[in-house]
Amino acid sequence: MVDIAAKRALRAKTLQEIYRRSEASESVRVDTRALRNDLDADDRAMGDACDYLAGEGYIRVEETPGSDTPLFAYITHQGIVEAEEAEDRR
């Protein structure tokens, strides 16, 4: 059974952390493997979160052969807007 709440929570945490670690800059890359470890997520869960965020246009990624988690992620303009709006909703 898929835990939808857990998937949503990981996606939200991932976007907020990419926003924070990139200092809201589209040109700063974030090591998603380190992020995965810091969020205590497994490879598949982090890969799924990054795939979703990339699909929504919030991040762009550099893939890693042989791993579900991408090597790096960059926040996009749309991702910055979403992260800031999510913060405002809190």
N, C-alpha and C positions, 0 to 999 in steps of 0.2 A: 504494500500500500504506500502510495506517495504521500509524504508529509508536506502538503502545500504551504502551510505556515512556515515550516523550516526553510523551504526553498525560497520563499519570499523574503524571509529574514536574512538569509545569506546573500541574496542579490542586493538587498538594501545596504547591508554592512559592507559588501564588496564595493559598491559604487561610492559610498561615503569615504571609505578608506582610500580608494584610488583618487578621489577628489582631494582628500587631505594630503596624501603623500606626494601628489603632483603639484600641490600648492595652487590648485585650480589653473594650471598651465597645460595647454594642449601639447606643448613641446617636451614635457618631462615624462619620461617613461617610468613605469612602476613595475617592479619585479613581482609578478603575480605568484611565483612559487614561494617567496618569502611571505607574501600576504596570506597565501593558503595556510602556511604553517602558523602564522600569528592568529588566524581566525579558527585554527584547529579544524579545518575542513579537509576532507579527503580529495584525492585527485579528480575523481569524477564529479563530485559536487561543485568544486571550484570551476572545473571545465564547463559544466552546465550553466553556472552563474555567469561566467564570462561570455559564453555563447549567447545567452539571453540578452545581456547588456549590449553586446555588439550588434545583435539583431535589432534591438531597439534604437541603435545609433548613439548610445551613450558612451561607448568606448570603441577603440580599435585595438586590435591585438596583433602580436607577432607570435605565430604558432611555434610549438615545440614538437618535433617529430618524436613519436613514441610516448607522448604524455597528453592527457586530457587538458591539463592546465597550460594555458599559453605561457610563453617565456616572459613577455612584457605586455603591458596594457598602457594605452594613452587615453586620457579622457578627451571627449569631444566637446564642442560648444554646447551641443544638446545635453550632454552629460553634466556639464557645469550647471546649466539652467535647472535640470532635474534635481541635482544634489542640493542646490540652494533652495529650491522650492520645497523639497522634502524637509529640509531643516526648518524652514518657515512654518511648515505644518505641525511641527512638534510642539 
